[in-house]
């Protein structure tokens, strides 16, 4: 068969050379769990600023015995500098993963992550914490990108979706974030948590020394014997390893000989990239991050008076439950239909919420006071509205249930599946670069939508905002049905 410049794995062979009933080997499961530790480390780094903020309220001493003073603006920087490093490091990390392989980048990502936590743990001035957070962000982005790409490439086609969404859940479930909560509850200082994370990073780095290279990467590099040996360990004795390697070679060939970022800007790849970028834009416009980060403000604007910590916990629990359901459905329903079900729920929930706010007018809310969050939350500070109007239990219950339905629908597909597609749309030769570009765009869209929340509420009112989310979700639904191709059970090359 002549190699195409625009290979479509599902047109070549629906299930690849793998037996659809082939079960993952123990080695494969262990490697997936080990890769998920990268996501869990980011979960702790994500919530760590709350430990710092809570501790500084009662004790400002550092590990070296100095007194630390951080302004509210400085506390905001502690949270945002992690993401600054994350954003700036995404594309360089993509190039490194594609150039040097998955295993080497697993190991290399340990160095900036470790030094970032070490800077933080031994800081006696706020500037060292700022540097540590930025440097650790550079390490975490490489660690996370490598783990996602690696898991997508080593997993059987029958469980690839579940494995990829499992990694996303490890990032967003914040199970490890609760370790920070527990540490704060028993008065563990912020610098001890940072020291523990530095040690954990070294342990993780030691474990990755035993991780084999991705067989997909080895095959693309022409190292077929190594790839065959590792594939045999990953797939088990029943798998047709030679057929899989043949398909890998076929799917990574291009007539024009382009590879890396040069291949990304070829017309056939640009069409796929455009479909993913538009999906990522609509994903953010649906309010995926807004309903979790600003859930208390949205509920209060809707007329639901709820304690901030309780509201955050309840809404995120619905989101997590949707994500857990997705791990079981994504390989059964497929990527497209998972998003169709998810977006249908989001459209209906937001439309009903908009109608509720329109027909049952919410009284204007009093001014905002900034209040320090509990360690359960992601951000150091959040606008907290005090003294909302008294409403009946029935009035409170209906919009809250609708809001939870929306959070469940978001977790059921549209929040996570676009990231899975960004891994599966591109063959191994350009997967790291394509995924890095999509991740950068989606992150930028998320930041913009979060920053525009107050502007949108002022311009559209809370009623208009819910309808805006519903319209964006409807547009994403149409886009999914018309322009997103299914990758479920397909050999992705």
LUMLUM-878507 format. One record per residue (C-alpha): residue number from 1; residue in three letters; x, y, z. Coordinates in steps of 0.2 Angstrom, whole numbers. Layout:
NUM,Ala,X,Y,Z .
...
REM end
This chain:
1,Unk,0,0,0 .
2,Unk,7,17,-5 .
3,Unk,9,29,10 .
4,Unk,-3,44,10 .
5,Unk,2,61,15 .
6,Unk,-13,62,25 .
7,Unk,-15,45,34 .
8,Unk,-31,40,42 .
9,Unk,-29,26,54 .
10,Unk,-47,21,54 .
11,Unk,-48,20,35 .
12,Unk,-33,8,35 .
13,Unk,-38,-4,49 .
14,Unk,-52,-1,61 .
15,Unk,-45,-11,76 .
16,Unk,-26,-11,71 .
17,Unk,-18,-28,72 .
18,Unk,-23,-30,90 .
19,Unk,-36,-43,95 .
20,Unk,-51,-32,102 .
21,Unk,-52,-44,117 .
22,Unk,-34,-42,121 .
23,Unk,-32,-38,139 .
24,Unk,-18,-26,145 .
25,Unk,-3,-35,153 .
26,Unk,3,-31,171 .
27,Unk,18,-22,164 .
28,Unk,6,-10,154 .
29,Unk,-5,-7,169 .
30,Unk,10,-3,181 .
31,Unk,17,9,168 .
32,Unk,1,18,167 .
33,Unk,-1,20,185 .
34,Unk,17,26,186 .
35,Unk,14,39,173 .
36,Unk,-1,45,183 .
37,Unk,11,50,197 .
38,Unk,16,65,186 .
39,Unk,-2,71,186 .
40,Unk,-4,68,205 .
41,Unk,12,78,208 .
42,Unk,5,93,198 .
43,Unk,-11,91,208 .
44,Unk,-1,94,224 .
45,Unk,9,109,216 .
46,Unk,-8,116,210 .
47,Unk,-15,117,228 .
48,Unk,1,120,238 .
49,Unk,-1,139,238 .
50,Unk,-16,136,250 .
51,Unk,-4,128,263 .
52,Unk,7,143,262 .
53,Unk,-7,156,264 .
54,Unk,-14,146,278 .
55,Unk,2,144,287 .
56,Unk,7,162,285 .
57,Unk,-8,168,295 .
58,Unk,-1,160,311 .
59,Unk,18,157,308 .
60,Unk,29,166,296 .
61,Unk,45,157,300 .
62,Unk,55,147,286 .
63,Unk,65,131,287 .
64,Unk,81,141,290 .
65,Unk,73,151,304 .
66,Unk,70,168,295 .
67,Unk,53,177,295 .
68,Unk,44,177,278 .
69,Unk,33,191,273 .
70,Unk,22,190,257 .
71,Unk,10,203,251 .
72,Unk,-7,198,244 .
73,Unk,-1,202,227 .
74,Unk,14,190,230 .
75,Unk,2,176,235 .
76,Unk,-7,178,219 .
77,Unk,10,177,210 .
78,Unk,14,161,220 .
79,Unk,-1,153,211 .
80,Unk,1,160,194 .
81,Unk,20,158,192 .
82,Unk,17,139,191 .
83,Unk,6,142,176 .
84,Unk,18,154,169 .
85,Unk,32,141,168 .
86,Unk,19,129,162 .
87,Unk,14,140,148 .
88,Unk,31,145,142 .
89,Unk,38,127,144 .
90,Unk,24,118,134 .
91,Unk,31,120,116 .
92,Unk,50,118,121 .
93,Unk,44,102,130 .
94,Unk,35,96,115 .
95,Unk,51,98,104 .
96,Unk,62,89,118 .
97,Unk,49,74,119 .
98,Unk,49,72,100 .
99,Unk,68,74,98 .
100,Unk,75,64,113 .
101,Unk,61,52,116 .
102,Unk,49,49,130 .
103,Unk,60,40,143 .
104,Unk,74,53,143 .
105,Unk,61,67,145 .
106,Unk,53,57,160 .
107,Unk,70,58,168 .
108,Unk,75,75,162 .
109,Unk,59,83,169 .
110,Unk,64,78,187 .
111,Unk,78,90,187 .
112,Unk,68,107,186 .
113,Unk,54,100,196 .
114,Unk,66,95,210 .
115,Unk,76,111,210 .
116,Unk,60,121,210 .
117,Unk,53,112,225 .
118,Unk,71,114,233 .
119,Unk,71,133,230 .
120,Unk,54,134,238 .
121,Unk,58,123,253 .
122,Unk,74,133,258 .
123,Unk,67,150,253 .
124,Unk,70,164,266 .
125,Unk,63,178,254 .
126,Unk,48,178,243 .
127,Unk,58,180,228 .
128,Unk,65,162,230 .
129,Unk,48,155,231 .
130,Unk,43,164,215 .
131,Unk,58,157,206 .
132,Unk,55,140,213 .
133,Unk,37,140,207 .
134,Unk,41,146,190 .
135,Unk,55,133,188 .
136,Unk,44,119,195 .
137,Unk,31,124,182 .
138,Unk,44,121,168 .
139,Unk,47,103,175 .
140,Unk,29,99,178 .
141,Unk,24,103,160 .
142,Unk,37,91,153 .
143,Unk,32,78,165 .
144,Unk,14,79,161 .
145,Unk,16,80,142 .
146,Unk,28,65,142 .
147,Unk,16,55,153 .
148,Unk,1,58,142 .
149,Unk,10,54,126 .
150,Unk,18,39,133 .
151,Unk,1,32,140 .
152,Unk,-7,35,123 .
153,Unk,6,25,114 .
154,Unk,9,10,126 .
155,Unk,-10,7,129 .
156,Unk,-20,-6,120 .
157,Unk,-33,2,108 .
158,Unk,-47,-6,118 .
159,Unk,-42,4,134 .
160,Unk,-32,19,127 .
161,Unk,-47,31,130 .
162,Unk,-49,25,148 .
163,Unk,-31,26,152 .
164,Unk,-30,44,145 .
165,Unk,-45,50,154 .
166,Unk,-38,42,170 .
167,Unk,-23,53,169 .
168,Unk,-34,68,167 .
169,Unk,-44,63,182 .
170,Unk,-28,61,192 .
171,Unk,-24,79,187 .
172,Unk,-42,86,191 .
173,Unk,-49,75,205 .
174,Unk,-36,83,217 .
175,Unk,-35,67,227 .
176,Unk,-17,72,230 .
177,Unk,-23,90,233 .
178,Unk,-32,83,249 .
179,Unk,-15,78,255 .
180,Unk,-11,96,256 .
181,Unk,-28,99,265 .
182,Unk,-23,85,278 .
183,Unk,-6,93,280 .
184,Unk,-13,110,284 .
185,Unk,-26,102,296 .
186,Unk,-12,94,306 .
187,Unk,-1,110,306 .
188,Unk,13,103,294 .
189,Unk,23,119,289 .
190,Unk,23,124,270 .
191,Unk,42,121,269 .
192,Unk,40,103,275 .
193,Unk,27,99,262 .
194,Unk,39,107,249 .
195,Unk,54,96,256 .
196,Unk,42,81,255 .
197,Unk,38,85,237 .
198,Unk,57,87,232 .
199,Unk,60,70,239 .
200,Unk,45,62,230 .
201,Unk,51,70,214 .
202,Unk,68,61,216 .
203,Unk,59,44,220 .
204,Unk,48,47,205 .
205,Unk,64,50,195 .
206,Unk,72,34,201 .
207,Unk,57,24,196 .
208,Unk,57,31,179 .
209,Unk,74,24,176 .
210,Unk,66,7,174 .
211,Unk,53,13,162 .
212,Unk,56,7,144 .
213,Unk,55,18,129 .
214,Unk,39,20,120 .
215,Unk,39,7,106 .
216,Unk,31,19,94 .
217,Unk,45,31,96 .
218,Unk,58,17,93 .
219,Unk,49,11,78 .
220,Unk,49,29,70 .
221,Unk,67,30,74 .
222,Unk,70,14,65 .
223,Unk,75,4,80 .
224,Unk,63,-10,76 .
225,Unk,71,-24,86 .
226,Unk,70,-14,102 .
227,Unk,52,-9,98 .
228,Unk,47,-27,95 .
229,Unk,54,-33,111 .
230,Unk,45,-19,121 .
231,Unk,29,-22,112 .
232,Unk,30,-40,116 .
233,Unk,31,-36,134 .
234,Unk,17,-23,133 .
235,Unk,5,-33,122 .
236,Unk,7,-51,128 .
237,Unk,10,-67,118 .
238,Unk,-6,-66,109 .
239,Unk,-3,-50,100 .
240,Unk,3,-49,82 .
241,Unk,18,-37,86 .
242,Unk,25,-38,68 .
243,Unk,9,-32,60 .
244,Unk,8,-18,73 .
245,Unk,25,-12,68 .
246,Unk,21,-13,50 .
247,Unk,6,-2,53 .
248,Unk,16,10,63 .
249,Unk,29,12,49 .
250,Unk,14,15,37 .
251,Unk,5,28,47 .
252,Unk,21,38,50 .
253,Unk,27,39,32 .
254,Unk,24,55,22 .
255,Unk,27,58,3 .
256,Unk,35,75,7 .
257,Unk,47,69,20 .
258,Unk,41,82,32 .
259,Unk,42,79,51 .
260,Unk,41,88,67 .
261,Unk,34,106,67 .
262,Unk,37,107,48 .
263,Unk,24,93,46 .
264,Unk,12,102,57 .
265,Unk,10,116,45 .
266,Unk,6,105,30 .
267,Unk,-11,107,23 .
268,Unk,-17,90,28 .
269,Unk,-12,92,46 .
270,Unk,-17,110,47 .
271,Unk,-35,104,43 .
272,Unk,-35,92,58 .
273,Unk,-26,105,69 .
274,Unk,-40,118,64 .
275,Unk,-54,106,69 .
276,Unk,-45,103,86 .
277,Unk,-42,122,89 .
278,Unk,-60,126,86 .
279,Unk,-66,112,97 .
280,Unk,-54,119,111 .
281,Unk,-60,136,109 .
282,Unk,-78,131,110 .
283,Unk,-73,120,125 .
284,Unk,-68,135,135 .
285,Unk,-83,145,129 .
286,Unk,-94,132,136 .
287,Unk,-88,137,153 .
288,Unk,-78,121,157 .
289,Unk,-66,130,169 .
290,Unk,-78,144,174 .
291,Unk,-91,133,182 .
292,Unk,-77,125,194 .
293,Unk,-66,140,197 .
294,Unk,-81,153,199 .
295,Unk,-94,141,205 .
296,Unk,-98,151,221 .
297,Unk,-100,167,212 .
298,Unk,-111,160,199 .
299,Unk,-122,151,212 .
300,Unk,-124,167,222 .
301,Unk,-127,177,206 .
302,Unk,-141,164,202 .
303,Unk,-148,167,219 .
304,Unk,-141,152,229 .
305,Unk,-134,156,245 .
306,Unk,-121,142,249 .
307,Unk,-105,142,259 .
308,Unk,-90,143,248 .
309,Unk,-81,128,254 .
310,Unk,-97,117,253 .
311,Unk,-101,124,236 .
312,Unk,-84,121,229 .
313,Unk,-84,103,236 .
314,Unk,-101,99,229 .
315,Unk,-99,106,212 .
316,Unk,-82,98,210 .
317,Unk,-89,81,216 .
318,Unk,-102,82,202 .
319,Unk,-88,86,189 .
320,Unk,-77,72,196 .
321,Unk,-92,59,195 .
322,Unk,-94,64,177 .
323,Unk,-76,61,174 .
324,Unk,-76,44,182 .
325,Unk,-91,39,171 .
326,Unk,-82,45,156 .
327,Unk,-67,33,160 .
328,Unk,-80,19,158 .
329,Unk,-89,25,143 .
330,Unk,-76,33,132 .
331,Unk,-70,16,125 .
332,Unk,-88,10,123 .
333,Unk,-97,25,116 .
334,Unk,-82,32,107 .
335,Unk,-75,50,108 .
336,Unk,-88,58,97 .
337,Unk,-103,51,106 .
338,Unk,-96,54,123 .
339,Unk,-95,72,118 .
340,Unk,-112,72,110 .
341,Unk,-120,66,126 .
342,Unk,-109,78,137 .
343,Unk,-113,93,126 .
344,Unk,-132,89,126 .
345,Unk,-132,89,145 .
346,Unk,-123,105,145 .
347,Unk,-134,114,133 .
348,Unk,-150,108,142 .
349,Unk,-143,113,159 .
350,Unk,-137,130,155 .
351,Unk,-153,134,145 .
352,Unk,-164,129,160 .
353,Unk,-153,140,171 .
354,Unk,-154,155,160 .
355,Unk,-173,153,159 .
356,Unk,-174,151,178 .
357,Unk,-164,167,181 .
358,Unk,-174,176,167 .
359,Unk,-191,172,174 .
360,Unk,-186,172,193 .
361,Unk,-176,188,194 .
362,Unk,-162,188,206 .
363,Unk,-160,204,217 .
364,Unk,-144,213,215 .
365,Unk,-130,207,226 .
366,Unk,-120,217,238 .
367,Unk,-102,222,236 .
368,Unk,-88,209,236 .
369,Unk,-76,206,250 .
370,Unk,-60,196,247 .
371,Unk,-58,182,259 .
372,Unk,-44,169,261 .
373,Unk,-50,152,255 .
374,Unk,-49,136,264 .
375,Unk,-36,124,258 .
376,Unk,-49,114,248 .
377,Unk,-49,127,235 .
378,Unk,-37,130,220 .
379,Unk,-34,148,221 .
380,Unk,-27,159,236 .
381,Unk,-41,171,235 .
382,Unk,-58,172,228 .
383,Unk,-72,185,228 .
384,Unk,-84,180,241 .
385,Unk,-101,188,242 .
386,Unk,-108,190,260 .
387,Unk,-126,193,265 .
388,Unk,-136,187,250 .
389,Unk,-155,188,250 .
390,Unk,-165,175,259 .
391,Unk,-173,162,248 .
392,Unk,-183,147,251 .
393,Unk,-176,129,251 .
394,Unk,-186,125,235 .
395,Unk,-179,140,226 .
396,Unk,-161,136,231 .
397,Unk,-163,117,227 .
398,Unk,-168,118,209 .
399,Unk,-154,130,202 .
400,Unk,-142,120,212 .
401,Unk,-147,104,205 .
402,Unk,-146,111,187 .
403,Unk,-129,118,191 .
404,Unk,-123,101,197 .
405,Unk,-131,93,181 .
406,Unk,-120,105,170 .
407,Unk,-104,101,180 .
408,Unk,-108,82,178 .
409,Unk,-111,85,159 .
410,Unk,-94,95,158 .
411,Unk,-85,81,166 .
412,Unk,-93,67,156 .
413,Unk,-84,73,140 .
414,Unk,-81,90,134 .
415,Unk,-68,94,148 .
416,Unk,-57,79,144 .
417,Unk,-60,72,127 .
418,Unk,-53,86,117 .
419,Unk,-36,83,126 .
420,Unk,-38,64,122 .
421,Unk,-41,68,103 .
422,Unk,-26,80,103 .
423,Unk,-16,65,107 .
424,Unk,-24,53,95 .
425,Unk,-26,64,80 .
426,Unk,-7,64,76 .
427,Unk,5,50,72 .
428,Unk,20,47,83 .
429,Unk,31,57,71 .
430,Unk,22,73,75 .
431,Unk,12,69,90 .
432,Unk,22,79,103 .
433,Unk,22,94,92 .
434,Unk,3,93,88 .
435,Unk,-2,90,106 .
436,Unk,9,104,112 .
437,Unk,1,117,101 .
438,Unk,-16,111,105 .
439,Unk,-12,111,124 .
440,Unk,-5,129,122 .
441,Unk,-20,135,113 .
442,Unk,-33,127,125 .
443,Unk,-23,134,140 .
444,Unk,-24,152,133 .
445,Unk,-42,150,129 .
446,Unk,-45,144,147 .
447,Unk,-36,159,155 .
448,Unk,-45,172,144 .
449,Unk,-62,165,148 .
450,Unk,-58,165,167 .
451,Unk,-52,183,166 .
452,Unk,-68,188,156 .
453,Unk,-80,181,169 .
454,Unk,-84,198,177 .
455,Unk,-85,207,160 .
456,Unk,-97,194,153 .
457,Unk,-108,195,169 .
458,Unk,-109,214,168 .
459,Unk,-112,214,149 .
460,Unk,-124,199,148 .
461,Unk,-130,197,166 .
462,Unk,-130,180,174 .
463,Unk,-145,175,163 .
464,Unk,-136,180,147 .
465,Unk,-120,171,153 .
466,Unk,-129,154,155 .
467,Unk,-137,156,138 .
468,Unk,-120,161,131 .
469,Unk,-113,144,138 .
470,Unk,-128,135,131 .
471,Unk,-125,142,113 .
472,Unk,-107,138,114 .
473,Unk,-110,121,119 .
474,Unk,-123,119,105 .
475,Unk,-110,125,92 .
476,Unk,-98,113,99 .
477,Unk,-111,99,97 .
478,Unk,-113,104,79 .
479,Unk,-94,105,76 .
480,Unk,-92,88,84 .
481,Unk,-105,79,73 .
482,Unk,-98,88,57 .
483,Unk,-80,89,58 .
484,Unk,-73,78,72 .
485,Unk,-68,61,67 .
486,Unk,-69,46,78 .
487,Unk,-53,38,85 .
488,Unk,-60,25,96 .
489,Unk,-52,7,93 .
490,Unk,-41,15,80 .
491,Unk,-22,12,79 .
492,Unk,-16,30,80 .
493,Unk,2,26,74 .
REM end
